[in-house]
Amino acid sequence: MFNKPATKPTSEIKEAHTSAKLFSKPGVVALYIGIVALFLTLQLIGVYLFAPVVFNDFSLTTAQRFGMGSFDGTVTSFAMMFTLVALLVIIYAIVKWRIQAVSSQSSALTATDNAAGKPNFSYGVGDYLALKRFPMYMAVGFIGLWLLFVIATETLTYILDKNPTAFVDDLYDSANPKWLLIVTMVVIAPIYEEVMFRGILWSAVREQFAGAKGVWIASIATSVLFSLIHLQYAIYEMSMIFILALLLSYARAKSGSLYLPILLHIINNGLAMWMYLIVS
């Protein structure tokens, strides 16, 4: 993950995305709706499946499964792990399918087209999702930026007397074992959220526009959506999440790697959980 830059220059990958898009603009809209709907559906399915297991009562009605399971830390943990596995498999399949479809179209280029310098479509799922290593100096720099963000937001939170982690109380109190909830919130959630937002959705918007315009539009679009799915928070907390999402998008664009925003997201959630534990 560290020390070595991406084997393929980021600029080359961006150019390839511009030349051979996986999604049309209407396709991007459909992708956004589909991925968010899939994310919410998978979490509901996870709660439905694991609530009777956790409560050891398979006679629970659908309403009871959702009503009891949605606020139980153990059920939530299993649902998040289920969501991680299912989302990764489905997103991989979507990107792979689109690559194969566009690659088939690209292979139809004539010899004249190739001679004129039109690029071949030759990148894979890892390229599209930016699953590439990044240099250590970049990680250090972005951790520094993140620390500035944390200092600023924690200061403002203290001044305004906000309690952004209040919703965790019921989940943590009901979790058994508690370490399972901690792992899912600190590690599992950041992984599937980054693959969704700074992975497939960011790339799908980015490839629609050339240059910095694509980066800005992709970053703002995914950051707005990322903040909106955190409905457990109030407006203040969602605005802080939006700013964090912009920072994660900047890390994605600057490093050309999805691993860096994943790392930053894990560190951020880890600090938030640590602060919650020491004051609770």
N, C-alpha and C positions, 0 to 999 in steps of 0.2 A: 504493500500500500504506500509506503513511504520511500523517500530518497531518490527514486528514479522518476523522471517525468514520463508522461505518456509516450508510448512507443511510436504512435502516430501523431504528428503535430495537430493541435486543436484546430488551427486554421484550415488544415486539409479536411478535417471531419466536417467543419462548418460549411466549407465549400461543397463537399459531397452532399450534405443535407440540402443545400440550396439548389443543387443541380438535379437531384433525384429525391423528391419529397415522398415520404411514406403516406402522408395524409393530405387531402385537399382541405380547403377552408371549411366547407360544410362537414367534411369528415372530422375536423378538429372539434367542431361544436358537438357533433355526435359522440366523439371520444370523451369529451369533458363530461357530458351528461351520463354517458355509459359508465365511466370509471367511478364517478361519485355515487351513482346508483348501486354499482357493484359493491363498492366499499361499505355502504350502509346496509345493503342486503346481506353481505357476508357476516357482518357483526350481529345482525338479527338472527341469522341462521345459527351462528355460534352460540348465542344465548339460548335459543330454542333447543339445540342439541345437548348442551352441557348442563343446563339448569336441573333437569331431573337426575342427572348423574351426581352432581354436587349435593343436592338436597336428598338424594337417595329416595326419590318418590316419582315413579314413572306414571303416576296417575294425575299429575299436574295438568291442568288445562293450558291451552295456548296463552290465555291472558295471564294465568299465574306464572307461567315460565318467563314471560317478558316482564311482568310486574315485579317479581321477586328477583329474577336473575340479573336484570339490568342494573341493580344497585348492590349486587353482591360481588365482592372483590375477587373471589375464586372463580366464579362464573365468568366475570369480565376478563380475567387473565386467560382462561382457556379460549374464550371467544376471540381475543386478540391474537393468540397464537394460531388459531384456525384461520383468521383473516390474513395473517402474514403468509402462510403457506399457499392458500388459495389465490391471493392476489399476485404473488410472485409467479406462480404457474400460469395464470391467465394473462398477465401482462407480457410475460415471455412469449406466450403463444400468439398474442396479438401482433407484437413487433415482428416475430419470426414470419408470420403469415404475410404481413405487409411487405417485408423485405423480399420474400419470395415472389410476391405479385409484381412489385416494381422491378425486381431483378429480371423477371421474365420479359417485361416490356423493354427494359434497357438492353437486353441481349438482342433485340430486334434492330438495333442501330446498324446502319449500313457501313460498309468499309469507308465510304466517303465521310460519313459523320465522324468516325473514329479518327480518320486522317486529319479532320478539321480541328481536332483537339477536344472533342466532347468527352467528358470523363465517364469511365465505366462505373457501374454501381457495384461496389465491392466491399461494403462494410457489413458487420454483423450486429447481433443484438447488443453485444457489449459496447460496440461503438456508439450505437444510437442512444443507449442509456448511460453512456460515459462511465462504464465500469473500468476505469483506468487508474493507475498509480499517480500520485502527485508528489512533488518535492517537499522535503521537511520544512524548508524555509517558508513555504506558503502556508503550511499548517500553523507554524508559529505566528505568522503575521495575522492570520484570521482568528486565531485564539485570542490574540491581543485585541482585535476589533470587537470580538464577542465580549471580552471582559469589560471594555468600555460601555458596551450596550447593557451589560448586567449592572454595572455600577450606576448608570443613569436611570435604568428602570427601577432598580431596588430603592434608590433615593426617592424617586417620584412616588413609588408605591408607599413608602414610609410616610412621606409628607401628606399624601391623600388618605392614609389609613385604610388601604385596601388589603383584602385577604384573598389573593387569587387561587389558593390551593384549598379553599374550604370544601369544595366538592369531593376532595379525596378522602375526607373523614369517614364517610360511610363505607367506601370501598376498602380502605385500609383496616378499619375495625372488623369488617366481615371476612377479610382475606385469611385463608388458612391453606398452606403456609403463607406468611406475609412476604417472604423473600420472592415468591412466585409473582406477586403483584408488582414488586419493586423491579424485577427483571423485565417484565412485560412493558411497564411504563417507561423504563429508562432505556431499554435496548430494542425490544420488539417493535413498539410503536414508531420510534424514529426510523427504523429500517423500512417498514412498508409505507410510511408517509413520504419519505424521501424518494423511494422508487416511484411512487405515484406522482408527486408534485414536481420535484426537481429532476425526475427521470422522464417518464413517458410524456406527461402533460407539458412540461417545459420544452422538451425537444420538439413536440408536435407543433407548438406555436412558434418556436424559434426558427424552424425551417421555412416558415411562411414569408419571412421578411429578411432582407439582406442587411448585413452589418449590425451596428449597435441598436438599430431600431428593433430588430428581432429579439435581442437580449432584453431590452427594456419592456417590450410588450409581453414577452413570455414571463418575465419576472413579476410584473405587476399583476397579470392575469392569474398566475398560480398563487401569488401571495394573497390576493383578495379571496380566492376560493379556499385557500388553506386556513385563513382566519375564520371564514364563515362556517366551516365544518366543526369548529370548536364551540358548539352551541352551549356547552356547560359553563362558559364564561360570560361575563357582562361585557359591555361595550369597551370599557377601559382595557380590560385584559385582552380582548380581541384586537384592539389597536396595537398593543405591544407584540402580539403574535404576528401581526402583519409586518411590523418592522423587523422582527426576527426572521420572518420568511424572506424579506428582501435581502437580508444579510446572507442567508443560506443560498439564495439565488445568485448573489454576487460571487460567493465562493464557488458555486457550480460553473459560472461563466468564466471566471478568472483562472481556475485550475483546470478546466476541461475534464473534471472528474466528479462523479457522483459520490465517491467515497469521502471527499472532504466535507460536504454538507451533512452526510450521515454521521461522521465523527463529531462535528460541531453540535448536531442535534442531540446526540447521545450525551455529550458533555453537559449541554444545557439542561436536559432532563435529569441527569445525574445530580447536578448541583441543586436543582429545584427540589428533588426528592430528599437530598441530604438536609437541606434547610428545613423542609417540612418535618423530618424526623427529629431534628434537634430541638425544635420549638413545640412539638406536639406532646 
